[in-house]
Amino acid sequence: MNKTHRVCLLEKPGKPQLNSLGWISSNWSGYAISGRTKSFRRISAKWTVPFVRPSTTPSYSSAWIGIDGFGNTSLIQTGTGHDFVNGKAHYYAWWEILPNVMTLIPKPVQPGDRIHAVISKLKGSTWLIYMRNTTQNWTFRTTKRYTGPQTSAEWIVEAPQVGAFISKMAQISAVSFTCCRLNGRSPHLTSAQRGIMIQGNTVTSIPGDPNRSGDAFVVNSAKGQSASKARSAKK
């Protein structure tokens, strides 16, 4: 089945509205930074591949870094997938440039693996997509053409699109993003850049506060938490 990672689907369509409590999406959770055209040319981070908990129906999740997609329809990204389908957990690595569907990276991935990912503009419209699995001791790199506006950058846990629909978010262990870098420096993340995922009337994924350096945070599953509290807190 075709799978793709969509641009951020915000609770209120249009340009993202950021305040001290962040933003709400039906498919993204994590941190996103917005800027002017060509603001962002390199993004990187490290994370640990989470464990997927069993579910009675198919469920999907991805952890990734990317440039664009928050307030625009372009996106270059790479990450890991963690799904529970047909009674089994599935783990894999991938990259994607919208509007194309994701491309699998043919390397082994298991829960607990340490990942280091980089997306970097080399020259003109040529970009490097790089991933290192330090646990499994493999490295993947490819260069691709990308012409997006470079107006946003993200560190995200997502419920991807499967077929024509946004998937049910998988129940996964916490995803800890560390060593986050933007244009080679700490992004100095703040709570205003934080996004909570709400599907239906339930908070499904929520990031914690960034660390003191503003370059690390944890995204937790939040099954069963009412969305009304999240919405009222943002009013």
C-alpha positions in Angstrom: 0.0 0.0 0.0 1.3 3.4 -0.9 2.4 5.6 2.0 3.2 9.3 2.1 4.1 11.9 4.7 1.9 14.9 4.2 2.4 18.5 5.0 1.1 19.6 8.4 -2.7 19.4 8.6 -3.5 22.1 11.1 -6.7 22.3 13.2 -7.4 25.6 11.6 -6.5 25.6 7.8 -4.2 28.2 6.5 -1.0 29.8 7.8 0.1 28.2 11.1 -1.0 30.3 14.1 1.7 30.2 16.7 1.4 31.4 20.3 3.0 30.6 23.6 1.3 27.2 23.7 2.1 26.2 20.1 -0.1 24.6 17.4 -2.5 21.7 16.9 -2.4 19.2 14.0 -4.2 16.0 13.0 -1.1 14.3 11.7 2.1 16.0 13.2 3.5 16.4 16.6 6.9 17.8 17.5 8.6 21.1 16.8 8.5 23.3 13.7 10.3 26.6 12.9 9.1 29.1 10.3 11.1 31.7 8.4 11.5 33.6 5.2 12.3 32.1 1.8 15.6 30.2 1.7 16.0 30.6 5.5 16.8 26.9 6.1 19.5 24.9 4.2 20.5 22.2 6.7 18.7 20.2 9.4 19.9 17.3 11.6 19.0 15.3 14.7 19.5 12.0 16.5 16.8 9.8 17.9 16.1 6.2 19.1 13.7 4.1 17.1 10.7 3.5 19.4 8.9 0.3 20.2 5.4 -0.2 18.7 2.7 -1.5 21.0 0.1 -4.0 19.6 -3.2 -2.6 18.3 -6.5 -4.2 17.2 -6.5 -2.3 13.9 -3.6 -1.3 11.7 -1.7 1.7 13.1 1.3 3.7 11.8 3.9 6.2 12.9 7.1 7.9 11.7 9.8 10.0 13.3 11.6 12.3 10.9 13.4 15.6 10.2 12.5 17.8 7.2 12.6 21.1 5.5 9.3 22.8 4.4 5.8 21.4 4.8 4.7 23.7 7.7 2.6 26.4 6.0 3.6 25.3 2.5 3.0 22.3 0.2 6.7 21.3 -0.4 8.7 18.9 1.8 12.0 17.1 1.8 12.4 14.6 4.7 14.0 11.4 6.0 13.1 9.2 9.0 12.1 5.9 10.5 8.7 4.1 10.4 7.2 2.0 13.2 3.9 0.3 12.3 1.6 -2.5 13.7 -0.1 -4.2 10.8 -1.6 -7.8 10.5 -0.6 -8.6 14.0 3.1 -7.7 13.6 5.3 -4.7 14.3 7.3 -3.3 11.3 10.4 -1.1 11.5 12.1 0.6 8.5 13.9 3.7 7.3 12.8 6.0 4.5 13.2 9.3 2.6 10.7 11.3 0.7 10.3 14.5 -1.4 6.7 15.5 -2.0 4.6 15.0 -4.0 6.2 11.5 -4.5 5.5 8.7 -2.0 8.2 7.6 0.3 11.2 5.5 -0.8 12.4 2.7 1.6 16.0 2.6 2.6 17.0 -1.0 2.2 18.8 -1.4 5.5 17.8 -3.1 8.8 16.0 -1.2 11.5 15.0 -2.4 15.0 13.5 -0.7 18.1 16.2 0.8 20.2 18.4 1.6 17.3 20.2 5.0 17.4 19.6 7.1 14.3 21.5 10.2 13.1 19.8 12.0 10.1 20.9 15.0 8.1 19.3 16.9 5.2 21.6 19.5 3.7 21.6 21.7 0.6 24.8 21.2 -1.3 24.6 23.5 -4.3 21.8 25.1 -6.3 18.9 22.6 -6.2 21.1 19.6 -5.2 20.4 18.2 -1.7 22.0 15.5 0.4 19.8 13.1 2.4 21.9 11.2 5.0 21.1 8.6 7.6 23.4 6.7 10.0 22.2 3.8 12.1 25.0 3.6 14.7 23.5 0.5 16.3 23.3 -1.6 13.1 26.4 0.1 11.8 25.1 1.2 8.4 25.1 4.5 6.5 22.8 5.7 3.7 23.3 8.8 1.6 21.7 10.0 -1.6 21.6 13.3 -3.5 18.4 14.6 -5.0 16.9 17.6 -6.7 14.7 19.8 -4.5 13.3 23.3 -5.2 11.1 24.0 -2.2 11.0 27.5 -0.7 13.0 26.5 2.5 10.6 28.4 4.8 10.2 25.9 7.6 12.1 23.2 9.4 10.8 20.3 11.5 11.5 17.5 14.0 8.3 15.5 13.9 6.5 12.3 15.0 3.7 11.7 12.4 0.7 9.6 11.6 1.4 9.2 7.9 -1.1 9.0 5.0 -1.8 5.4 4.0 -3.6 5.2 0.7 -6.1 8.1 0.6 -6.4 8.6 4.3 -4.4 9.8 7.4 -3.6 6.7 9.4 -4.5 5.8 12.9 -1.5 6.9 15.0 0.4 3.9 16.4 1.0 3.6 20.1 4.8 3.9 20.4 7.3 4.4 23.2 8.7 7.9 23.7 10.8 9.4 20.9 13.6 11.5 22.2 15.1 13.9 19.6 18.6 15.1 20.6 21.4 17.1 19.1 18.9 19.0 17.0 20.6 21.4 14.6 19.4 24.0 12.1 21.9 25.5 9.7 24.6 23.9 11.8 23.6 25.5 15.1 21.2 24.8 18.0 17.6 25.9 16.9 16.9 27.2 20.4 13.5 25.7 20.4 10.7 27.3 22.4 7.3 26.1 23.5 5.7 28.4 20.9 7.1 26.1 18.2 5.6 23.0 19.8 2.8 21.0 18.1 0.3 18.5 19.5 -1.4 15.8 17.5 -5.1 15.4 18.0 -7.1 12.7 16.1 -10.9 12.8 16.6 -11.3 14.1 20.1 -8.2 12.5 21.5 -4.7 13.8 22.0 -2.6 11.0 20.4 1.0 12.5 20.5 2.4 15.4 22.5 6.0 16.8 22.8 7.5 17.9 26.1 9.3 21.1 26.7 12.7 21.6 25.0 15.8 21.2 27.2 17.7 24.3 28.4 19.9 24.3 25.3 16.8 24.3 23.1 18.1 21.4 21.0 16.4 18.3 22.5 12.9 17.2 23.5 10.7 14.0 23.9 7.5 13.1 22.1 5.1 10.9 24.1 2.0 9.0 23.1 -1.0 10.3 24.9 -3.8 7.7 24.4 -7.0 8.5 26.1 -6.3 12.1 26.9 -9.2 14.4 26.1 -8.6 17.0 23.3 -10.9 19.5 25.0 -8.2 20.3 27.6 -5.6 20.9 24.9 -8.0 23.2 23.0 -9.1 25.1 26.0 -5.5 25.6 27.1 -4.8 27.4 23.8 -7.7 29.9 24.1 
